[in-house]
Amino acid sequence: MKKIVENKKLFQGLAALLVAGFLLYRASADFYAIAWGTGTWQGEFSRAWAFLYYSFTVFCVLAFFLLALFLLAPQFFTPFAKRIIATRQKMGGFRWLLWLAVLIAPVWFFQYTAWGLVFQKLYLRILIWVVAVSLLTILSSRRDQLAGWVEFLAALVFTASAFSIAASLKYVSGYPFSMGWSEGNRLWDYSVLFGRELYNYPPNKNIPVLLDFGRRFVGGLPFLFSGVTITLARLWVGLTIIIPYLLLGAALFRASFRTHKVSWLLLTLWTFLFLKQGPIHPPLVLSAALVALAWRAPLWYAIPLVVGAGYFAESSRFTWIFASGIWIVMLEFASAAFVDSKSASLAWKRSLILGALGIFGGFVLPNMIGSAGALLPQQSFISPPPAAALVVVNTPTVTATATAQPAPLSAAKTPVTFFDQVVEVITIQPLLWYRLLPNSTYDNGILISLLLAVLPLLIILAYLSAAKIWQLNLLQKISLVIPLLAFFVVGLVASAKIGGGGDLHNMDMFLIGTLFAGALAWQRGGSDWIQRGQAIPFFIKIVMVALLVNSSIAPLLEMRSFRFGEDSAWLKTLTDAKSEDAMEMLPPQSEIDSALQTIQQEVDKAKLEGEVLFMDQRQLLTFGYIHDVPFVPEYEKKVLMNQALSADAAYFHKLYADLAVQRFSLIISEPLHTPLQDSSFQFGEENNAWVKWVARPILCHYESIVTMKNVRVELLVPRKNIESCPLP
């Protein structure tokens, strides 16, 4: 038996050494790619970078051999380990200040220094992460342990959370122009609900926004206050993809708060990490938080929470209509203790009551409120929520994350039944099933990316069930599996719609449902099991690490700064960027000021001759960078893209008529281009729809007078000689 244990430890040590060797080798190769091409002192090394590269290589070799000695002959390190433990004990409270510094250092380095742009390569960043986790684990371990298992997991969670929070806030800046294909106009969307007075538009007319009420409400809260700056608006948008996840985790694992506050904090952060793999829109996460608060709460308290969750989810997106009702049944039924007929009866009654009320809140209540609202005077300052949300994709020249969502229903053919509405949402736009597999739009495709996101958790749950740590009866298992399968199918269909397939956000209900299954397992035995590190099989430990690492690689790579444009020349050399433009740095302030001045001058001239259409960059009006211009609400770029993906010829008939009579004296747009692409390009089909329905017709009737490439703005005026502009 002793020999078996020794062989097992030897195998584990060799496996760890193999992984470490691979990481060190690839990190050294990444460093070589940075250093090569910096000069001519030795090959294409400069003298300084040659020294740095060789020093780093020596460090990697020494680290490998020291790790090999530690893993294969740990007795040689015993005196050294004892000295570290003794030193740690003498540090007192200072070690926690040092712990905090180690936690913050990688975030500061990657996102707030120019060197973070140099060290963007994957394996270098992973190596820095490994070093930080190792130091944090040693600093936080207790008593005579050099590095404890629980402390190691905690270090992974804390560092990964710091990376993800930083990545969520990377766009926070005072830059007035859009920082993505739809980023600026989305800020305009959010402003309309509470800040329509910002626009020069008749107060008795609605400003139509093709974005559901729930998302406009969450994103628009800053505009309840006057004088909101673009920096604060971007900060709020960043916080909306942090705070709701934390609220959900805090509510879902609130039972741990009473017994172990550190565990509760770690579980809250893990919730954030797991769901950010979508990412998932804040309204659905907030709805899930209400469901979590209702779970196991007194009925008088749970009922309004579940009804409110259902209503808020439906008001935010049509496809979430049943989510809250199904989630509460999963939580209540699968967590019930069926010890006798009385407890079984209570579980059935409670699950059915809350499930039915959750569906009532999402399916019935909105229609009741809508019918009552139709009898009341209409409020002109709030446009009614559309039937569904909007598609946001990238253009031929600007790479951005696609957020495919159900297409809006045209007023001429609004369905009268729920079934008709479902059919139209599915059929109004093409389904691109190839995007479920690896493709140019999303490298791994939806299926593989989803597998990487949830498979570790599913393996852990299966192990807990098989080991009788998490015990469920057959009906309880069915109550979890069937809803997850339904959410899975709905998510796949939504992800396959044109404009989608760029990330996992359409798998939102499935990801939250899987999270709820994990919370159930934690409550029914998982919390005690994870504390016993020695009782956890080595393979399951690897799976647990993979669960945390998989959710953290993306934010680890996303951390970066955009504000070192003045250093573009030397950064281009070190990053091997094809051009300074490819680095996506913000332009210098003088260029920003010049662009704003040019736009204002052209707007001032054009408004004397006709209407000025801000098809893009509407946030310039929101935050007062461009002023004194009557607002034209029609033909916003996301609306145009959405209708182009639906090939809605009836919608475009009015646009083409306006273009033909040259209704607009000036159009502010992103730079328009007309090349067609195939599926080997990122979002090739979306590009072609945009070119066919939008770019070509506009460029046939209008011509560019100014193109400001660095701020991605083009100003277009009517052409004087138009021979023919055929319809698409």
N, C-alpha and C positions, 0 to 999 in steps of 0.2 A: 504493500500500500504506500509506504514511504517513497519507494522508487517511482510509482505512478505519479505521486504528487510532484516529485522532483522533475520528472520528465514533462509534466504539464507546465510547470513554471519555466522550464527551459524553452519549451515551445512558445509560450507567451512572450518571453524575453526576446527570442529570435524574431518573432512577428513584429514586436515593437521596434526592434533594431532595424528591421527591413524597411518599415514605414519611415523611421527617422532618417535612414540613409537616403531614401528616395527624395524626401523633402529637402534635405541639405544639398543634395546634388542639383535638384531643380532650382533651388534658391540661388545657388552659385551660378547656374546658367543664366538666371534672370539678371544677376548682378553683372555678369559678363556682357549681356546685351545692352545694359546701361553704359558701361565703361567703354565699350568698343565704339569707335567713331568719334572720340573726343579729342584726338590729336594725332601726331605722327612720331611721338617719341619712341614707341616700340609697337610696330604694326600700326594700328589705328588707336592706340592708347595714348592719352596724354600722360605726363610724368605723374601727376597727382592721382589720376584715376587708375593708373597701373598699380600704384602703391595701395590704393584702397581695395582694388579687386584682389590682389594677391593676399593682402591682409585678411580679407573676408574669406578667401578660400582656405587659408591656414586655420581660421576660426572654425569653419565648417568641418575640416578634417579632425581637429582636436576635439570638437564637440562630439563627433561620431565615436571616436575611440574612448572618450571618457564615459559616454553613455553605454557603450558596449561593456566596459569594465563594471559600471554600476549595475547593469542588468544581469550580467553573467557571473560576476564575482562581487556581490554587494558587501561582503565582509571587509573588503579593502576600504570602503567608504564609511564604515561605521564610526570611526573617530571623527571624521569630518562632519558627518551628519549630527553627531552629538554636540559638536561645537556650534553648528548652526542653530540647533534647538536651544542650547543654552543662551546664545546671543539673542535669539528671538524673545526668550522669556525676560531678559534684562531690559529689553527695549520699552516695555510698558506701553503707554498710549501712543508713543511715537511710531510704533509699527503700523498703527492704523492710519496715521498720516502718510506714511510711506506707501501703504496699501492703496490709498486714494490717489496718490501721485502716479503710481504704476498703472492704475486703472485709466486715468485721464491722459497719460502721455501718448499712447498710440493714437487716440482720437485727435489730440492737438497736432501731432505730427502729420497724420494723413490728411486732415481736413483744413487745417488752419496755417500750414506752412507751404512754401513753394516746393519743399522737398517731398511733400506728399504726392505731388504730381510726378516726380521722378520715380518714386517707389510705388508705382501703381500695379506692378506685375503680381500675379496671383501668389506664387510660392514665396516670394519675399515677404509679402504681407502676412501669409500664413505663419511663416517662421517668426516674425515679430509678435504675432498673436500667441504662438506657442510659448515664447519666452515670457510674455506678460502673464499668461495663465499660470505658468510654472512658478513665477515669483509670487503671484497672488495666493496660490495654493500653499506655498511654504509659509508665507507671512500669516495666513489665517488659520493654519492647522493648530491643533490643541495638544497640550500635555507633551508626551514624548514621541508624538508622531511627526515625522519630517513632512509628509504630505498625505493628508487624509482624502478618502474617496469622496465624501460629501463636500469637503472644502474644494476639491477639484471641480466637481459639478457646479458648485456655486460660482467659482471663478469663471467658468465657461459662460454661465448665464449672465453674470455681471458685465463681462467684457463684450459679449455678443449684443447685449442690450444697449451698452454705450455706443457701439458701432451703429446699430440700427437707429437709435435716437439721433445721432449726428447726421446720418445719411438722410433722415427725414427732414432735417432742417438745412440741408445744403443749399437750397434755393433762396434762403432768407437774405434779401439784400434790397437796397434802394434803387436798383437798376430799373429804369422806367419802361423798358421794352420787354416783350415776352421772352421768357427763358425756356420756351418749348413751343411745340406747334400750336397748342391751345392754351398754354398756361396763362397768358395775359387775358384773353377773352373769357376764360373761366373765372377770373377775378371779377370781371364785369358781370358775369352771370350771378355771382354771389351778391353783388351790390344792389341789385334791382329790388329785391324784396323789401329791404329796410332803407335803401338809400336812393330811391328814384329821383329825389330832388336834386341829385348831383347832375342831372341831365337837362338840357334845354329842350324840353318836350312838353306838349300840352298836358296839363294835370288831369284832364278828363278822359285821357286815352290810356289804355293799358300798354305797357312795354312787354311784348311777348318774349318769354325766355323758355327755350326748349330744354328745361331741366326740371326734374321732379321737385316737389315742395320740400321734402325732407332734406335733400342735399342743399337746396337753396337756403333753407332755414339754418342748418348747421354752419355752412360756409359763410352765411351773411350776417352772423351775430355781431362782428366788429362794426358793421355799418349802422348799428343802433346808436353809435357815438359819432359825433361830428369830428372832422379833422383827421380821420383815419389815413395813415400813410400807406404806401405800397409795401414798405418794410413790415409794418405791423400786420397788414393783411396776409402777407406771405408767412409771417411767423404763425399766425392763427391757422392757416391752411396746414402748415407743418405739424402744429399741435393736434389738429383733428385726425391725423394719422398716427398719433401716439396716445393721446389721453383716452379715447374711447376703448382702445384695446386694454389699457391698464384698468379702466373701470370695470370692464367685463371680467378680467382676471381677478380683481379684488372681490367682486361680487360672487363669482363662481366658487372661489376657494375661501370664502369668508370664515368657514368653520375653523380653518387653520389659524386664523388670527388670534383666536382665544387661547390656543395651546402653544403655538410656536410662531412668533411674528416674523422671524427671519425666513422660515419656510413659506409663509404666506407671501412675503415680498418676492421670493424667488419664483413662486408659482405665478404670481401676477406678471412678472417680467417674462416668464416662459410663454404665457398666453400671448403677450405682445409679439414675441419672436415667432411663434408658430403661425399666427394669423397674418403677420406681415408678409408671409410668403405669397399671399394673394397678389397684391394687398387687397383688403376688403373695404368697401366704402363705409365711412363712419356711421351713417344712419342704421345700417343693418347691424353693425357691431353694438350700437347703443340699444337697439331692439333686443339683441341677444343678452345684453347686460340686464335689461328689465326682466327677461325670462329667468335669468340666473337668480335675480333677487326674489322672484316669485317661487322658485324651487324650494320646497319644504317650509315655506312661510305659511302663517295662518291664512285661511281662505279670504277673510275680509281684506287682507293686505295683498294677497296673491292675485285676486281677481282683477282689480283695476290695473295692476302691473301687466298682466298678460294681455288684457284687452288693449291697453295703450301700446304695448309692443307690437301687436298685430296691426293696429291702425297706423302707427308710425312707419312700420316696414312697408306697408302697401302704399302709403303716400310718398314713399321714396323710390320704389320701383315695383312695377306690376308683378314681376316674377317672384317677389318675396311674399306674396299674398298669404300663403299657408305656412310659412316658415315658423313663426312664433308658436302656432298651435301644435305643430309637429314636435318642435324642440321640447316644449314643456311636457308632452307625453313621454318622450324619451327619458327625460330626467326623472320625472315622478315615478313612472312605472318601473324603470330599471333600477331605481334606488330603493324601492319598497322591500320590506322584509316579509316574505310570505310564510310566516311561522304558523299561522292558524287561519281559520275562515274569516275571523273578524278583521285581521290585518289585510287579508286578501281583498275583502269587500271594500275596505277603506281605500286601498290602493287603486282599485278599479274605478270607484266613484270619483276620487280626487283627480285621477288622470283624465277621465272622460269629461268631467266638468271643466277643468282648466283647458284641455285641448279644444273643446267645443267653443269656449269663450275666446281663445286665441284666434281661432278661425273666424269667429264672429267679428272680432276686432279688425281683421284684415279683409274679410269678404263681404260682410253685411253692413257694418257700421259706416264705411266710407260712402256707400250708396245712400244710406239714411241721411247722413250729413249733407251729401250732395243734393238730395231731393229737397231737404229743408232749406239749404242755401239758395236754391233756385227761386224760392218764394220771397227771398229778402233782397233789398237793394244791393246791386253789385258794387264792390269796392274797387275803384279804378286803380288803386295803387298796388294791388297784388294781382298778378296774372294767374289764372287758374293752372294747377299742375297738369302737365300733359299726361297722356296715357302711358308714356314710357320715356325713359331717358335717352340720352343722345350718344351717338358714336363719335369718338375722337380718335383720329388716326394721324399718321405722319404724312408728309408730303415728299415729293421726289428729292428735295434738297435738305430737309430737316428731319433727322431721326428722332422719333418720340415713341413712347409706349402707347400702344393702342388700347383703348378701353371700350371694347365692343359691348354694346348694350342693345336691348330690343329697340327696334325702330319705332318712331312715333306713328300713330295711326292718322291718316288724313281725314279731315273733317267730312269729306264727301262720302266716306264709306266707314263711318264709325260703327263697330260691331255692337249688337244689342244684347248679346249673351256672352257669358264668360268663355264658352267653348269657341265661339266665333273670334273672340279677341285672341285666344291662344293660337288659333290657326293662323290668323293674320300676322301675329308677332313672329311666328316661325317661318312663314312663307314669303313675307314682304321683301326679304333680302336673301341673297344666295347663301348657301352653306358650303364652306370650304373644308371638307372633311380631312384633306391632307394635312391641315395644320394641327391635327391631333398627334401626328408623328413628327420627327425632326424635319425642320424646314428652314428656309432663309429668314422668315419672319421671327421665329422663336426657335433657337438652336435645337433644344431637346424636344420641342413639341409639347403639347398639353399633357399627353399621357405619361411620358417619361418624367417630365418635371413634377407632375402630381405624385407619381410613384416615389420620387426622391423626397418629396415633402412629407408624405404621410406613411410610407411603408415602415420606417423605424417605429413610429408610434403604434401602428397596427401589429407589428411583431411583438412589441412589449405587451400590448393588451392580450394578444393570443397566448403568450407565455403565462401571464398572470391568471388567465382563465384556465389554461391546461394544468397549471400547478395548484389549482384550487385556492389561490390567494384571493382572487376576485371571483366570487361564486354567483352565477345567474341561473335561473331556471330557463326552460325552453322558450316560454312566452317572452321573458325579458330579453333574451337574445334576439328573438324575432323583432321585438319593439325597437331594437337598435339597428339591426341589419337592413330591414326593409326601408326605413326612412333614409338611411345613408345611401342605399342603392338608388332610390328615387332622386335624391339630391345630386348624386353622381351623374345620372342620365341627363337631368335638366342642365347641369353645368356643362356637360360635353356638347349638347346641342347649342347652348348659348356661345360657347367658345368657338364653335365651328362657323358661326355667322361671319360674313364678311365684315371687316373692321375689328374683328376679335382675334383671339389666338395669339396675342402678343404677351400674355402673362396668365396667371391663374385666378384673376379676380372674379371670373364668372363661375369658378368652383366655390364661391363664397359660402353657400348654405351647407355644402358638403364639408368644407374645412371646419366651420363652426360646429357642425354635428359631430365630427371626429373629435374635436376638442372636448365637447360635452361627454363623449364616451371616455376620454382620458380622465376627466374630472370624476366620473362615476367610479372608475377603477381606483383612483387615488383615495376616494372616500371609503371604499369597501376593501381596504387592505393594502393598497399601494403605498400609503404614507408610512406605515410601519416597515414594509419590505425594503423600501429604498434606503432607509437608515442603516440597514444591516449589510454593509458592503461585502462582507465575507460570504454572505448567503447568495449573492447575485452571481450567476454564471458569467464566465469571462466573455462569452459571445454576447450576452445581453448587455454587459457593460459597453462593449463596442457599439452595439445598436443604440444605446442611450447617448453615447458621445456623438454618433452619427446624427441622431435626432436634433441635437443642438448645433452641430457644425453645419448641417444642410441648411438650416434656417438662417445661418449667419454669413455664409460665403458672399451672397449678393450684397448686403450692406457693407461688408468688409471691403469689397471692390468699389462700391459706389461713393465712399467718402472721398471728397475732393473739394478744392476751392476753385472759384472762377475769377479771382480778383488779382491775379498776378500777370496781367497782360503786358506790363512793362518788362517782364522777364521772359517774354515769349521766345526770344532769339536763342538764349542758352538752354531754356527748357525744351525747345524743339530738338536740339541736338541730343540731349540726354534721354528724351522720351521716344526718339525715333519717329516722331510725328511726321506725316507726309507734308504738312504745311502748318503755319501758325494758325490758320483758320480751323484746321482739324482739331486743335486743342480746345476750341470752344471757350476761349477766355472772353471776359467782358471787355469791350473796347475802352480806351482811356476816356476820362471825363470830358475832355475837349471835344472828342468825336461825338459823344452822347449829346452834349449841349448843341453842337452844330446840327445834328440830325433833328433834334427837337425844334430848333429855330427854323430849319428848312421846312419842316412839316407845318408849323404854325404860319409861316409866310404863304405857303401854297394854299393852305386852308383859308386864310384871310382873303386871298384873291379869288378863290373858287366860289366861296359862299355868296359872292356878289353876282355870280352868273348862274347859280343853280344849287342843287343839293349836294352835300358832301357825305359820301358813304364810307364809314369806317367798317369795312368788311373784316378787317383784322385790327389788332392793337387798340381795342376799345378801352383798355385800362388806362390809356393816355387821357381819355375823357374822365374816367372815374376818379382819378387822383389829381386832376387839374393840370396836367402837363400841357395839354392842348385845351384851349378855352374859347368861349364866344363863338360857338358853332351850333346851329340847330341839329338835334340828334335825329338820325334815320335808323329806326330799329330793325328794318328788314335786312335780309341777306347777310346775316352773320355767318362766318366761315364754317362753324361746326354744323349749323343748320344746312348750309349748302352741301357739305360733305355727306351728311346724313341722308339728304334727299337724293344725292348722286348715287349712293350705295343702294338705294331703293329704286333707282331708275325712274323717279317720279316725274314723268314728262309734264303732267298737269301743273305741278309746282313750278317747273322751270319755264313754262309758257309765259308767266307774268314777268319773270326776270328778263327773258329775252326781249319781251316787248319794251320793257324799261330801257334795256341796252340799246335797242334799235332807235328809240326816240332820244337817246342820250340824256336820260333823266338826270344823271349825276354829272356834275361838272368836275368832280374829283373822286377817285376811289383810292382808299388806303388799303393796301393788301400786303401779304407776303410776296416775295418775288415769284412770279408765275412762270412756269415752264410747261412744255407740251410733249416731251418724249414719252412714248408708251413703254411699259415694262412687262415682263412675264413673271411667273411665280418664282423664278430664281432670284428675284430682287425682294428686299424686305418690303412687305405690304404692296406688292406689285399690282394686285387687283384693285386695291384702294386708289393707288396712283392713277390707274387708267380711268377709273370712274371720275375722279377729280378732273383729269385732263379732258375727258369727253364732255362732261356736263357743265364744267365751270371754267377751267383755264382757257380752252380754245374759244368758246363764245365771247368771253370777256376780252381777250386779246384781239379778236376780230373787230370789235367795236371800239376798243380803247387801246391807247399806246402809252408806253412808259415815258415819263419825263425825268424821273429821278429814281435810281436804284441805289439804296444804301445797304450794301451787302453785309457789313459788319453788324448792323442792327436788324437785318432781315426785314426791311421795309421797302416797298415799291409804291410810287405814286403814279397813278394812271389818269389820263385825260382823254376826252373823246377824240377819235380819229376824224380827220377832215374829209378824207376820201375813202369811202367804203364801197367796194364793188359788190361783194356778195358774202353773206354769212350764213351758210347752210346750217340747219338745225341738226343736232346729234341724231 
